[in-house]
Each structure stands twice: as structure tokens, then as C-alpha cells.
Amino acid sequence: MNRQLPLTQQNLDQLPSQIARPTYDRSRLTTGIVHVGVGGFHRAHEAFYTDQLLESGGDPQWGICGVGLREPDRKMATILRDQDYLYTLIVKRPDGGIETRVIGSIVDFLMGCDDPAAVIDRMADPATKIVSLTITEGGYNVDPATGKFNASNPDAQHDIDHPLQPRLVFGFMTAALAKRRQQGLPAFTVQSCDNIQHNGELTRKMLIGFARLQDPQLADWIEQEVSFPNAMVDRITPVTSDADIDFLRTEFGLDDKWPVACEPFCQWVVEDDFSAGRPDWQDVGVQFVPDVTPYEKMKLRLLNAGHSVLGILGSVFGHETIDQAIGDDLFAQYLRQFFDREATPVLDAVAGIDLDEYKQTLIERFGNPKIRDSLSRICLESSSKLPVFLIPTIRENLASGGSIRYATLVLAAWCYYSDKQVDRHGKALEITDGLKAELHAAAKKTGDDPLAFLKVQSVFGDLAENERFTNTYTELIDRIYSNPDVTATMQAILS
Ligand code: CS2
């Protein structure tokens, strides 16, 4: 198709009928939510739910203003501005069916590094009721040694000295909350949408930790006034590919510079604790519960850990995507046994959820051949992920005398992966990790000391002090280093 229709508000009427689009009046939307970290996941999740709500006649006060704090966010800012903040969500079903909808819930975008005052003012605006975040694990600025706010980070130091020109999200929120307090306005709710256990509590700890360095009285006020609901978030959202952009162009003649592709499944379980009100998200399928703990544990220990099992073992083997890995019978069997023998025995029951069914659904979701979720995305920042997704399962099984071999092999394979940085065929692995150099240096010493990799304390803590663990780990390291075809060891563990 030659003529391409740029995605803009004005062009919405001309879109082919197969593409759903907002029928609500976007010009009436005001900003009730300021969201920091507008990536694929936010656009497939919170912005999607909010769009659904607006479509079903929801209150127009809940438009979203996106915020990017750093230079790499500029591409998103520019594209969204050019497209009147519209983008297409491409939902890919496993049977090949595709549903497309233009999402209209984002109504503005601000760049903190261009104009910090504009971001602070928007957060401090009386209309803003929620500041939500997807800033990734690393964005929380936790000191791994103490679990507290890492005040030695140069950006944190800068923010303490320059409260009105912050760089970190905590500096922005603190400045905005200070302004609200001064003006007698109620606090906003801070809602983490990151895939972290007790994401609300962690955010509370970090925000108050930062604010206390700047203004202890303000920190007390935040402690009393701001709510930080914990939430479990879930929707598999691979990195947008050129094929997704091309699909919209060739299929519909639609020129969307940055659509989002995702799976049909979507879940958001949230603690109902919003100090300044919230959208009626329950009307569009969001679950509000008093305590999210069992849901988040189940998701992190099964879905995310399952991804890591396939991601690390699959990368070393030479698979490239999750569906390819789970399509390999040995990997599927290994994953199922990891779920049943190691992850499930240390999980709590979750009201209303049949764990067997949940696991079966995960295997089906992983198998969705249209998602093509790359193992490089899954292994991205493994040093932040494995201590949450996988290592706690090992620790709890060590305490209870349960099986640890399935998960321990993943750590041994991760050592090999960090050491060699190539797959079984010698093909370079694309590794993105804040600790990449440190992990590589530690793993390289494995020949002299099989436990060398475990010395990366911020990841493994004191795991190397447990003898049952180190015996199993050493045995598995020996096996992988003598035969890098990890499937031989997987097979041995299975039988
Ligand atoms: C993945 C998650 O990055 C990862 O390790 O497991 O991004 C996963 O796709 C999402 O949490 C799904 O909700």
C-alpha cells in the first residue's frame, strides 16, 4: 500500500474499520495520573486498562500525562507528541488472530530533563491524584548492602543539593509533594507498576529515605499522607519489532512509529489503598484485594522464574525466543518439573486460584508463537531479576529440605553464560546487565574456584555458605564446563 495514514487524532476517523479506536471525547480528558516511564509495558497495561475504562464511559478526569526523565526517553516523547499521544496496541493471539486498537488514554508527555519545573508542577497540580511508575528494578536506587536508599549515587547527591532541578524520580516526587504540602493540597498516591515484590512498600521506603535526607519534616508528612499500594502486574510485552510497524503499514496503511505488541492475557491485582481516589478500574477487570502478597509471589516465582529458566538455559543452548524454547520438549518438561517440584512447594495458596491451572496457562502463554519474546529481553538485568524470581525458591527449599537441582542448574548455567558470553555454537550473546563486567570477572575465575561466581554478594548474599547448595552447584558447574550442551545436564536432572 503506498499511501500511509499518519496516526493522529484528526486521522482517526479514516482508519480502516478493523482497527478499534477511542470513541470517547479525548478533548475532555484531564490529567489525573502522571506516569513516569512510558515504555511498552505501561502502554500495554495501565494505559490499556485506563483506555478501556474511558471507552466504557469512565470519568474523564483520569487521563494520563507521560513523563520521561532522561535523554533516552526523548524518542518516545517525540513520537507520541507527533501522534497526539496515540499509539496502536497489537494484541496477538496464539492462533494467529490479531486485534488492534488505538489507545487514547495518554494525553500529554513531559520531559523532566528539559523542564524539571513542568514535571514538578504537573505532579503538584490539584488535578493529579496518582503518580505511577514503571522505572524498572534499577530505578529504585536501592543500596544492595543495606536495602536502603542509595544516597551515594551521584544523581541522588545532586538531587539533595538541587531540589528544584532533580534527576531521579524520587527528587521529582519529593519536590512535588513539598509543593502540595505548602499549598495545603492533599498528597497524591504513588503507584508502582514495576514487577517487584511489594513494589509499593519498596517505593515508600526509597521515597521516604530520599526525602528524609532533604527535609525530615516533609519525610514525616509523606509517611503519614502518601499511600503506596502494592500491586501484581502481568502482561507479556515483547520489544516492539520492525515487523510490528510494517504490519500496520501493509495491512492497514497506518503509519504508527511506535506501536506496542502484547499477548491477550492481562492481569493487575492491586491493594485498594489510594489516598486521593482512583479510577474505577475494577469495572474493566482490575482486581482490588486487601493483600497482594500471595499473588505477586505466585507470579514472580512461576511466570518470571519460568521465563528465567527458559531464558538462561535456552540462551546457553542457542534458542532465541521463549516460544522456541518451550516448543522444545526437553525444555518444556524441565520447566514443568521446576514448577511442580521446586517452585510450587514453597508457594502459599492463593484464594480463588488453582495453581495447576495457572501453571498450565503459563505454559500456553509462553508457547504463543506470535509473541516471539526474545531471550535477550528475558535475560536483561538478570542480576536484578534472579535474586527475586529464583534465588528465594532455592533458599526456601534449602530450609525445608526440598529439591534445589532444577533452579541451581540455572545459576550454574548463568555462570557459564556470564563467563563465555556465547551460546553453544559460539554465537555471541546479547547481554545487558548493570553488573555484566562484575559477573564476567567473577565467572572467569570458575576454573580456579568453582564457587567464584557466587562471590558476587549483591546477587547471591550468603548462599555460598550453605553446604548442600554448594555441593549441588559445584557438581552442576563441573558438568556444564565439561559439556556446554546444557541439555545433557537437564536430561540428567529429569531422569
Ligand atoms: C519477564 C517479564 O523480564 C522478564 O524477566 O519475565 O518482563 C514478564 O514478561 C512480565 O513480568 C509479564 O508480566
Residues whose N, C-alpha, C, O or C-beta is under 5 A from the ligand:
A	BS01	CS2	N195 V233 D234 R235 I236 T237 L303 N304 H307 R377 I378
